[in-house]
């Protein structure tokens, strides 16, 4: 089935779809939520007359997990840095900036509704 669909693909890679979505050269992509978010931001900054939205198939999708970690031998200051980002408003700021998911319950009230 994949081979039969190949003539209809613009590309099959993880390197060009953000730019191609932003320019309006492709309309559908399978990609990371943060990439789709960035493509939408870039399209708006470029004055495009369309928005890029992400969705999830009814059947489900692959889950990706981003982490902020420090090595256990890192100086105490590194732990303070991580704790700073775990605070609700700070954690939400990261989501608002890059469109990533956020498991922090304290952040929910600070996350922009459109995200």
N, CA, C and O atoms as CSV, one atom per row, in Angstrom:
chain,resi,resn,atom,element,x,y,z
A,1,UNK,N,N,0.831,-1.188,0.000
A,1,UNK,CA,C,0.000,0.000,0.000
A,1,UNK,C,C,0.879,1.256,0.000
A,1,UNK,O,O,0.583,2.228,-0.694
A,2,UNK,N,N,1.952,1.224,0.779
A,2,UNK,CA,C,2.845,2.385,0.832
A,2,UNK,C,C,3.497,2.626,-0.528
A,2,UNK,O,O,3.587,3.768,-0.979
A,3,UNK,N,N,3.945,1.569,-1.174
A,3,UNK,CA,C,4.574,1.720,-2.493
A,3,UNK,C,C,3.589,2.286,-3.514
A,3,UNK,O,O,3.979,3.080,-4.370
A,4,UNK,N,N,2.326,1.889,-3.434
A,4,UNK,CA,C,1.315,2.415,-4.360
A,4,UNK,C,C,1.073,3.905,-4.134
A,4,UNK,O,O,0.757,4.634,-5.074
A,5,UNK,N,N,1.220,4.355,-2.899
A,5,UNK,CA,C,0.979,5.768,-2.577
A,5,UNK,C,C,2.179,6.659,-2.899
A,5,UNK,O,O,2.029,7.877,-2.997
A,6,UNK,N,N,3.350,6.079,-3.061
A,6,UNK,CA,C,4.573,6.853,-3.241
A,6,UNK,C,C,4.512,7.926,-4.333
A,6,UNK,O,O,5.056,9.010,-4.123
A,7,UNK,N,N,3.883,7.684,-5.480
A,7,UNK,CA,C,3.830,8.739,-6.504
A,7,UNK,C,C,3.115,10.014,-6.039
A,7,UNK,O,O,3.276,11.068,-6.655
A,8,UNK,N,N,2.348,9.931,-4.988
A,8,UNK,CA,C,1.586,11.080,-4.496
A,8,UNK,C,C,2.302,11.843,-3.389
A,8,UNK,O,O,1.802,12.877,-2.947
A,9,UNK,N,N,3.428,11.378,-2.938
A,9,UNK,CA,C,4.174,12.042,-1.868
A,9,UNK,C,C,5.034,13.166,-2.426
A,9,UNK,O,O,5.636,13.026,-3.490
A,10,UNK,N,N,5.087,14.255,-1.720
A,10,UNK,CA,C,6.015,15.329,-2.083
A,10,UNK,C,C,7.414,14.969,-1.594
A,10,UNK,O,O,8.406,15.294,-2.246
A,11,UNK,N,N,7.489,14.302,-0.452
A,11,UNK,CA,C,8.773,13.908,0.132
A,11,UNK,C,C,8.519,12.861,1.201
A,11,UNK,O,O,7.398,12.696,1.682
A,12,UNK,N,N,9.565,12.170,1.557
A,12,UNK,CA,C,9.489,11.209,2.654
A,12,UNK,C,C,10.748,11.386,3.476
A,12,UNK,O,O,11.707,10.626,3.342
A,13,UNK,N,N,10.735,12.409,4.339
A,13,UNK,CA,C,11.894,12.720,5.165
A,13,UNK,C,C,11.449,13.563,6.353
A,13,UNK,O,O,10.284,13.949,6.450
A,14,UNK,N,N,12.365,13.839,7.234
A,14,UNK,CA,C,12.039,14.646,8.412
A,14,UNK,C,C,12.733,16.002,8.366
A,14,UNK,O,O,12.849,16.673,9.391
A,15,UNK,N,N,13.193,16.407,7.190
A,15,UNK,CA,C,13.979,17.635,7.145
A,15,UNK,C,C,13.332,18.790,6.387
A,15,UNK,O,O,13.702,19.940,6.624
A,16,UNK,N,N,12.392,18.538,5.495
A,16,UNK,CA,C,11.880,19.633,4.664
A,16,UNK,C,C,10.426,20.007,4.931
A,16,UNK,O,O,9.960,21.043,4.457
A,17,UNK,N,N,9.717,19.193,5.670
A,17,UNK,CA,C,8.271,19.424,5.731
A,17,UNK,C,C,7.876,20.701,6.461
A,17,UNK,O,O,6.827,21.267,6.151
A,18,UNK,N,N,8.657,21.174,7.404
A,18,UNK,CA,C,8.306,22.425,8.100
A,18,UNK,C,C,8.302,23.582,7.100
A,18,UNK,O,O,7.350,24.360,7.041
A,19,UNK,N,N,9.371,23.682,6.322
A,19,UNK,CA,C,9.468,24.765,5.334
A,19,UNK,C,C,8.392,24.630,4.254
A,19,UNK,O,O,7.805,25.622,3.822
A,20,UNK,N,N,8.145,23.406,3.829
A,20,UNK,CA,C,7.149,23.188,2.767
A,20,UNK,C,C,5.729,23.506,3.250
A,20,UNK,O,O,4.928,24.056,2.495
A,21,UNK,N,N,5.416,23.162,4.502
A,21,UNK,CA,C,4.116,23.541,5.075
A,21,UNK,C,C,4.005,25.053,5.191
A,21,UNK,O,O,2.982,25.638,4.834
A,22,UNK,N,N,5.059,25.681,5.692
A,22,UNK,CA,C,5.077,27.135,5.875
A,22,UNK,C,C,4.832,27.865,4.562
A,22,UNK,O,O,4.107,28.859,4.520
A,23,UNK,N,N,5.438,27.367,3.495
A,23,UNK,CA,C,5.298,28.002,2.182
A,23,UNK,C,C,3.970,27.681,1.511
A,23,UNK,O,O,3.574,28.358,0.563
A,24,UNK,N,N,3.280,26.651,1.997
A,24,UNK,CA,C,2.024,26.247,1.373
A,24,UNK,C,C,2.228,25.284,0.223
A,24,UNK,O,O,1.307,25.045,-0.557
A,25,UNK,N,N,3.426,24.726,0.106
A,25,UNK,CA,C,3.715,23.784,-0.989
A,25,UNK,C,C,3.127,22.403,-0.734
A,25,UNK,O,O,2.855,21.658,-1.675
A,26,UNK,N,N,2.931,22.061,0.529
A,26,UNK,CA,C,2.243,20.812,0.871
A,26,UNK,C,C,1.145,21.142,1.872
A,26,UNK,O,O,1.234,22.131,2.600
A,27,UNK,N,N,0.125,20.324,1.903
A,27,UNK,CA,C,-1.034,20.576,2.754
A,27,UNK,C,C,-1.158,19.592,3.895
A,27,UNK,O,O,-1.850,19.873,4.874
A,28,UNK,N,N,-0.515,18.458,3.799
A,28,UNK,CA,C,-0.632,17.409,4.810
A,28,UNK,C,C,0.757,16.861,5.098
A,28,UNK,O,O,1.560,16.657,4.186
A,29,UNK,N,N,1.028,16.628,6.361
A,29,UNK,CA,C,2.314,16.034,6.743
A,29,UNK,C,C,2.122,15.189,7.985
A,29,UNK,O,O,1.248,15.455,8.810
A,30,UNK,N,N,2.934,14.189,8.102
A,30,UNK,CA,C,2.998,13.391,9.328
A,30,UNK,C,C,4.254,13.856,10.034
A,30,UNK,O,O,5.362,13.609,9.558
A,31,UNK,N,N,4.094,14.527,11.167
A,31,UNK,CA,C,5.267,15.085,11.829
A,31,UNK,C,C,5.037,15.319,13.301
A,31,UNK,O,O,3.979,15.008,13.849
A,32,UNK,N,N,6.041,15.867,13.918
A,32,UNK,CA,C,5.995,16.167,15.353
A,32,UNK,C,C,5.126,17.401,15.612
A,32,UNK,O,O,5.109,18.340,14.816
A,33,UNK,N,N,4.410,17.385,16.730
A,33,UNK,CA,C,3.525,18.501,17.052
A,33,UNK,C,C,4.287,19.820,17.158
A,33,UNK,O,O,3.790,20.859,16.723
A,34,UNK,N,N,5.479,19.786,17.727
A,34,UNK,CA,C,6.281,21.005,17.836
A,34,UNK,C,C,6.684,21.555,16.478
A,34,UNK,O,O,6.772,22.770,16.298
A,35,UNK,N,N,6.932,20.658,15.513
A,35,UNK,CA,C,7.265,21.097,14.157
A,35,UNK,C,C,6.068,21.745,13.476
A,35,UNK,O,O,6.211,22.761,12.796
A,36,UNK,N,N,4.891,21.160,13.654
A,36,UNK,CA,C,3.682,21.730,13.065
A,36,UNK,C,C,3.402,23.094,13.693
A,36,UNK,O,O,3.031,24.040,12.998
A,37,UNK,N,N,3.581,23.186,15.002
A,37,UNK,CA,C,3.413,24.457,15.708
A,37,UNK,C,C,4.366,25.499,15.122
A,37,UNK,O,O,3.955,26.625,14.841
A,38,UNK,N,N,5.642,25.128,14.936
A,38,UNK,CA,C,6.633,26.064,14.397
A,38,UNK,C,C,6.294,26.472,12.973
A,38,UNK,O,O,6.453,27.638,12.611
A,39,UNK,N,N,5.832,25.535,12.165
A,39,UNK,CA,C,5.439,25.860,10.791
A,39,UNK,C,C,4.295,26.875,10.789
A,39,UNK,O,O,4.274,27.782,9.956
A,40,UNK,N,N,3.349,26.729,11.710
A,40,UNK,CA,C,2.232,27.678,11.797
A,40,UNK,C,C,2.736,29.062,12.200
A,40,UNK,O,O,2.323,30.068,11.623
A,41,UNK,N,N,3.625,29.113,13.186
A,41,UNK,CA,C,4.209,30.397,13.610
A,41,UNK,C,C,4.940,31.044,12.433
A,41,UNK,O,O,4.763,32.232,12.168
A,42,UNK,N,N,5.755,30.267,11.734
A,42,UNK,CA,C,6.510,30.797,10.594
A,42,UNK,C,C,5.578,31.280,9.479
A,42,UNK,O,O,5.839,32.306,8.851
A,43,UNK,N,N,4.494,30.542,9.234
A,43,UNK,CA,C,3.543,30.937,8.189
A,43,UNK,C,C,2.869,32.260,8.545
A,43,UNK,O,O,2.694,33.124,7.686
A,44,UNK,N,N,2.492,32.416,9.812
A,44,UNK,CA,C,1.868,33.682,10.223
A,44,UNK,C,C,2.859,34.837,10.103
A,44,UNK,O,O,2.491,35.922,9.652
A,45,UNK,N,N,4.131,34.612,10.508
A,45,UNK,CA,C,5.147,35.661,10.397
A,45,UNK,C,C,5.428,36.030,8.939
A,45,UNK,O,O,5.806,37.163,8.639
A,46,UNK,N,N,5.240,35.072,8.046
A,46,UNK,CA,C,5.443,35.316,6.610
A,46,UNK,C,C,4.211,35.924,5.950
A,46,UNK,O,O,4.222,36.194,4.749
A,47,UNK,N,N,3.148,36.141,6.726
A,47,UNK,CA,C,1.932,36.752,6.179
A,47,UNK,C,C,1.073,35.815,5.362
A,47,UNK,O,O,0.269,36.271,4.549
A,48,UNK,N,N,1.221,34.522,5.557
A,48,UNK,CA,C,0.401,33.554,4.824
A,48,UNK,C,C,-1.064,33.711,5.241
A,48,UNK,O,O,-1.359,34.110,6.368
A,49,UNK,N,N,-1.955,33.399,4.338
A,49,UNK,CA,C,-3.395,33.551,4.581
A,49,UNK,C,C,-4.024,32.268,5.109
A,49,UNK,O,O,-5.247,32.126,5.085
A,50,UNK,N,N,-3.217,31.344,5.578
A,50,UNK,CA,C,-3.730,30.077,6.093
A,50,UNK,C,C,-3.106,29.773,7.453
A,50,UNK,O,O,-2.094,30.358,7.837
A,51,UNK,N,N,-3.725,28.858,8.156
A,51,UNK,CA,C,-3.208,28.376,9.442
A,51,UNK,C,C,-2.870,26.907,9.300
A,51,UNK,O,O,-3.486,26.195,8.507
A,52,UNK,N,N,-1.909,26.460,10.053
A,52,UNK,CA,C,-1.534,25.053,10.085
A,52,UNK,C,C,-1.973,24.476,11.414
A,52,UNK,O,O,-1.590,24.973,12.473
A,53,UNK,N,N,-2.766,23.440,11.359
A,53,UNK,CA,C,-3.316,22.817,12.555
A,53,UNK,C,C,-2.855,21.379,12.634
A,53,UNK,O,O,-2.569,20.746,11.618
A,54,UNK,N,N,-2.787,20.878,13.833
A,54,UNK,CA,C,-2.410,19.480,14.004
A,54,UNK,C,C,-3.587,18.685,14.538
A,54,UNK,O,O,-4.475,19.226,15.197
A,55,UNK,N,N,-3.580,17.447,14.257
A,55,UNK,CA,C,-4.640,16.568,14.721
A,55,UNK,C,C,-4.085,15.184,14.964
A,55,UNK,O,O,-2.917,14.907,14.687
A,56,UNK,N,N,-4.926,14.327,15.478
A,56,UNK,CA,C,-4.521,12.959,15.731
A,56,UNK,C,C,-5.550,12.019,15.117
A,56,UNK,O,O,-6.754,12.212,15.289
A,57,UNK,N,N,-5.080,11.010,14.404
A,57,UNK,CA,C,-6.020,10.055,13.816
A,57,UNK,C,C,-6.840,9.339,14.891
A,57,UNK,O,O,-6.349,9.081,15.990
A,58,UNK,N,N,-8.056,9.032,14.570
A,58,UNK,CA,C,-8.921,8.277,15.472
A,58,UNK,C,C,-8.236,6.992,15.943
A,58,UNK,O,O,-8.415,6.547,17.077
A,59,UNK,N,N,-7.451,6.415,15.040
A,59,UNK,CA,C,-6.801,5.142,15.340
A,59,UNK,C,C,-5.642,5.276,16.325
A,59,UNK,O,O,-5.145,4.273,16.838
A,60,UNK,N,N,-5.208,6.509,16.593
A,60,UNK,CA,C,-4.080,6.734,17.492
A,60,UNK,C,C,-2.841,7.141,16.727
A,60,UNK,O,O,-2.848,7.217,15.499
A,61,UNK,N,N,-1.791,7.397,17.455
A,61,UNK,CA,C,-0.545,7.839,16.837
A,61,UNK,C,C,0.621,7.488,17.756
A,61,UNK,O,O,0.439,7.049,18.891
A,62,UNK,N,N,1.801,7.693,17.236
A,62,UNK,CA,C,3.017,7.464,18.013
A,62,UNK,C,C,3.123,8.539,19.086
A,62,UNK,O,O,2.777,9.694,18.840
A,63,UNK,N,N,3.588,8.180,20.245
A,63,UNK,CA,C,3.787,9.163,21.304
A,63,UNK,C,C,5.274,9.476,21.417
A,63,UNK,O,O,6.120,8.584,21.358
A,64,UNK,N,N,5.565,10.725,21.576
A,64,UNK,CA,C,6.942,11.164,21.778
A,64,UNK,C,C,7.034,11.825,23.141
A,64,UNK,O,O,6.081,12.458,23.596
A,65,UNK,N,N,8.152,11.684,23.776
A,65,UNK,CA,C,8.327,12.263,25.103
A,65,UNK,C,C,9.609,13.089,25.121
A,65,UNK,O,O,10.693,12.579,24.839
A,66,UNK,N,N,9.474,14.352,25.450
A,66,UNK,CA,C,10.636,15.216,25.635
A,66,UNK,C,C,10.928,15.287,27.126
A,66,UNK,O,O,10.014,15.225,27.949
A,67,UNK,N,N,12.165,15.413,27.459
A,67,UNK,CA,C,12.563,15.459,28.862
A,67,UNK,C,C,13.552,16.584,29.102
A,67,UNK,O,O,14.332,16.945,28.221
A,68,UNK,N,N,13.509,17.123,30.292
A,68,UNK,CA,C,14.552,18.023,30.762
A,68,UNK,C,C,15.220,17.288,31.916
A,68,UNK,O,O,14.598,17.046,32.951
A,69,UNK,N,N,16.461,16.943,31.739
A,69,UNK,CA,C,17.167,16.161,32.752
A,69,UNK,C,C,18.527,16.771,33.040
A,69,UNK,O,O,19.070,17.536,32.243
A,70,UNK,N,N,19.059,16.417,34.188
A,70,UNK,CA,C,20.428,16.786,34.536
A,70,UNK,C,C,21.140,15.539,35.032
A,70,UNK,O,O,20.516,14.632,35.582
A,71,UNK,N,N,22.422,15.503,34.837
A,71,UNK,CA,C,23.219,14.385,35.306
A,71,UNK,C,C,23.259,14.394,36.832
A,71,UNK,O,O,23.301,15.458,37.450
A,72,UNK,N,N,23.245,13.217,37.431
A,72,UNK,CA,C,23.211,13.148,38.895
A,72,UNK,C,C,24.462,13.739,39.533
A,72,UNK,O,O,24.447,14.075,40.717
A,73,UNK,N,N,25.534,13.868,38.777
A,73,UNK,CA,C,26.751,14.459,39.333
A,73,UNK,C,C,26.857,15.961,39.054
A,73,UNK,O,O,27.866,16.587,39.379
A,74,UNK,N,N,25.808,16.535,38.449
A,74,UNK,CA,C,25.832,17.971,38.132
A,74,UNK,C,C,25.833,18.799,39.410
A,74,UNK,O,O,25.355,18.342,40.449
A,75,UNK,N,N,26.367,20.011,39.337
A,75,UNK,CA,C,26.352,20.883,40.523
A,75,UNK,C,C,24.924,21.194,40.971
A,75,UNK,O,O,23.987,21.109,40.178
A,76,UNK,N,N,24.768,21.547,42.221
A,76,UNK,CA,C,23.460,21.859,42.810
A,76,UNK,C,C,22.723,22.932,42.005
A,76,UNK,O,O,21.495,22.912,41.932
A,77,UNK,N,N,23.452,23.854,41.411
A,77,UNK,CA,C,22.836,24.931,40.627
A,77,UNK,C,C,22.029,24.367,39.460
A,77,UNK,O,O,21.000,24.934,39.091
A,78,UNK,N,N,22.478,23.266,38.880
A,78,UNK,CA,C,21.747,22.637,37.782
A,78,UNK,C,C,20.393,22.141,38.254
A,78,UNK,O,O,19.405,22.251,37.528
A,79,UNK,N,N,20.333,21.597,39.460
A,79,UNK,CA,C,19.064,21.145,40.024
A,79,UNK,C,C,18.123,22.330,40.226
A,79,UNK,O,O,16.925,22.224,39.960
A,80,UNK,N,N,18.649,23.436,40.688
A,80,UNK,CA,C,17.827,24.645,40.862
A,80,UNK,C,C,17.268,25.115,39.513
A,80,UNK,O,O,16.125,25.565,39.433
A,81,UNK,N,N,18.077,25.008,38.462
A,81,UNK,CA,C,17.629,25.375,37.117
A,81,UNK,C,C,16.450,24.498,36.697
A,81,UNK,O,O,15.455,25.000,36.174
A,82,UNK,N,N,16.561,23.204,36.924
A,82,UNK,CA,C,15.482,22.281,36.579
A,82,UNK,C,C,14.229,22.574,37.410
A,82,UNK,O,O,13.116,22.550,36.883
A,83,UNK,N,N,14.404,22.846,38.684
A,83,UNK,CA,C,13.266,23.175,39.558
A,83,UNK,C,C,12.568,24.450,39.090
A,83,UNK,O,O,11.343,24.546,39.161
A,84,UNK,N,N,13.331,25.419,38.616
A,84,UNK,CA,C,12.764,26.664,38.107
A,84,UNK,C,C,11.829,26.387,36.921
A,84,UNK,O,O,10.752,26.974,36.818
A,85,UNK,N,N,12.253,25.493,36.041
A,85,UNK,CA,C,11.434,25.173,34.869
A,85,UNK,C,C,10.230,24.302,35.214
A,85,UNK,O,O,9.293,24.208,34.421
A,86,UNK,N,N,10.239,23.674,36.365
A,86,UNK,CA,C,9.117,22.824,36.768
A,86,UNK,C,C,7.965,23.635,37.374
A,86,UNK,O,O,6.859,23.115,37.527
A,87,UNK,N,N,8.211,24.884,37.715
A,87,UNK,CA,C,7.138,25.721,38.259
A,87,UNK,C,C,6.083,25.955,37.182
A,87,UNK,O,O,6.407,26.069,36.000
A,88,UNK,N,N,4.829,26.025,37.596
A,88,UNK,CA,C,3.708,26.110,36.662
A,88,UNK,C,C,3.837,27.143,35.569
A,88,UNK,O,O,3.748,26.805,34.388
A,89,UNK,N,N,4.042,28.389,35.930
A,89,UNK,CA,C,4.102,29.453,34.916
A,89,UNK,C,C,5.303,29.249,33.996
A,89,UNK,O,O,5.185,29.432,32.784
A,90,UNK,N,N,6.441,28.878,34.545
A,90,UNK,CA,C,7.638,28.677,33.727
A,90,UNK,C,C,7.461,27.487,32.783
A,90,UNK,O,O,7.867,27.537,31.622
A,91,UNK,N,N,6.866,26.443,33.283
A,91,UNK,CA,C,6.608,25.263,32.464
A,91,UNK,C,C,5.649,25.617,31.324
A,91,UNK,O,O,5.833,25.168,30.193
A,92,UNK,N,N,4.642,26.413,31.621
A,92,UNK,CA,C,3.688,26.859,30.600
A,92,UNK,C,C,4.372,27.750,29.569
A,92,UNK,O,O,4.053,27.681,28.382
A,93,UNK,N,N,5.305,28.582,30.011
A,93,UNK,CA,C,6.022,29.445,29.070
A,93,UNK,C,C,6.728,28.621,27.999
A,93,UNK,O,O,6.744,29.002,26.828
A,94,UNK,N,N,7.305,27.502,28.397
A,94,UNK,CA,C,7.976,26.639,27.435
A,94,UNK,C,C,6.970,26.074,26.425
A,94,UNK,O,O,7.235,26.054,25.223
A,95,UNK,N,N,5.829,25.621,26.917
A,95,UNK,CA,C,4.778,25.121,26.021
A,95,UNK,C,C,4.287,26.222,25.093
A,95,UNK,O,O,4.121,25.990,23.896
A,96,UNK,N,N,4.054,27.412,25.626
A,96,UNK,CA,C,3.580,28.530,24.808
A,96,UNK,C,C,4.598,28.940,23.751
A,96,UNK,O,O,4.223,29.438,22.689
A,97,UNK,N,N,5.879,28.733,24.033
A,97,UNK,CA,C,6.939,29.107,23.106
A,97,UNK,C,C,7.092,28.113,21.968
A,97,UNK,O,O,7.249,28.515,20.815
A,98,UNK,N,N,7.048,26.804,22.277
A,98,UNK,CA,C,7.346,25.808,21.245
A,98,UNK,C,C,6.185,24.864,20.931
A,98,UNK,O,O,6.313,24.004,20.060
A,99,UNK,N,N,5.057,25.012,21.625
A,99,UNK,CA,C,3.879,24.211,21.316
A,99,UNK,C,C,3.946,22.774,21.785
A,99,UNK,O,O,3.192,21.931,21.300
A,100,UNK,N,N,4.823,22.483,22.710
A,100,UNK,CA,C,4.978,21.100,23.184
A,100,UNK,C,C,3.877,20.724,24.161
A,100,UNK,O,O,3.216,21.587,24.739
A,101,UNK,N,N,3.692,19.426,24.336
A,101,UNK,CA,C,2.776,18.957,25.362
A,101,UNK,C,C,3.330,19.312,26.733
A,101,UNK,O,O,4.506,19.650,26.870
A,102,UNK,N,N,2.484,19.234,27.735
A,102,UNK,CA,C,2.926,19.604,29.074
A,102,UNK,C,C,2.165,18.789,30.114
A,102,UNK,O,O,0.954,18.955,30.254
A,103,UNK,N,N,2.850,17.914,30.847
A,103,UNK,CA,C,2.179,17.084,31.844
A,103,UNK,C,C,2.052,17.754,33.206
A,103,UNK,O,O,1.559,17.138,34.151
A,104,UNK,N,N,2.485,19.000,33.320
A,104,UNK,CA,C,2.521,19.701,34.601
A,104,UNK,C,C,1.148,20.318,34.898
A,104,UNK,O,O,0.741,21.276,34.242
A,105,UNK,N,N,0.444,19.769,35.882
A,105,UNK,CA,C,-0.899,20.262,36.226
A,105,UNK,C,C,-0.876,21.731,36.631
A,105,UNK,O,O,-1.838,22.456,36.378
A,106,UNK,N,N,0.209,22.175,37.257
A,106,UNK,CA,C,0.313,23.575,37.688
A,106,UNK,C,C,0.479,24.524,36.504
A,106,UNK,O,O,0.301,25.733,36.657
A,107,UNK,N,N,0.812,24.004,35.342
A,107,UNK,CA,C,1.018,24.841,34.161
A,107,UNK,C,C,-0.260,25.081,33.372
A,107,UNK,O,O,-0.360,26.065,32.638
A,108,UNK,N,N,-1.230,24.201,33.513
A,108,UNK,CA,C,-2.419,24.216,32.651
A,108,UNK,C,C,-3.083,25.592,32.589
A,108,UNK,O,O,-3.442,26.047,31.503
A,109,UNK,N,N,-3.250,26.247,33.705
A,109,UNK,CA,C,-3.964,27.537,33.704
A,109,UNK,C,C,-3.183,28.658,33.008
A,109,UNK,O,O,-3.742,29.718,32.725
A,110,UNK,N,N,-1.898,28.427,32.733
A,110,UNK,CA,C,-1.081,29.444,32.076
A,110,UNK,C,C,-0.838,29.153,30.595
A,110,UNK,O,O,-0.236,29.973,29.902
A,111,UNK,N,N,-1.283,28.026,30.108
A,111,UNK,CA,C,-1.068,27.662,28.712
A,111,UNK,C,C,-2.117,28.349,27.845
A,111,UNK,O,O,-3.304,28.342,28.171
A,112,UNK,N,N,-1.674,28.937,26.747
A,112,UNK,CA,C,-2.580,29.639,25.848
A,112,UNK,C,C,-3.669,28.680,25.358
A,112,UNK,O,O,-3.357,27.552,24.976
A,113,UNK,N,N,-4.919,29.096,25.360
A,113,UNK,CA,C,-6.020,28.218,24.960
A,113,UNK,C,C,-5.877,27.642,23.554
A,113,UNK,O,O,-6.286,26.507,23.310
A,114,UNK,N,N,-5.304,28.407,22.629
A,114,UNK,CA,C,-5.171,27.904,21.256
A,114,UNK,C,C,-4.184,26.744,21.151
A,114,UNK,O,O,-4.203,25.999,20.172
A,115,UNK,N,N,-3.333,26.592,22.143
A,115,UNK,CA,C,-2.393,25.460,22.135
A,115,UNK,C,C,-3.070,24.251,22.743
A,115,UNK,O,O,-2.461,23.185,22.838
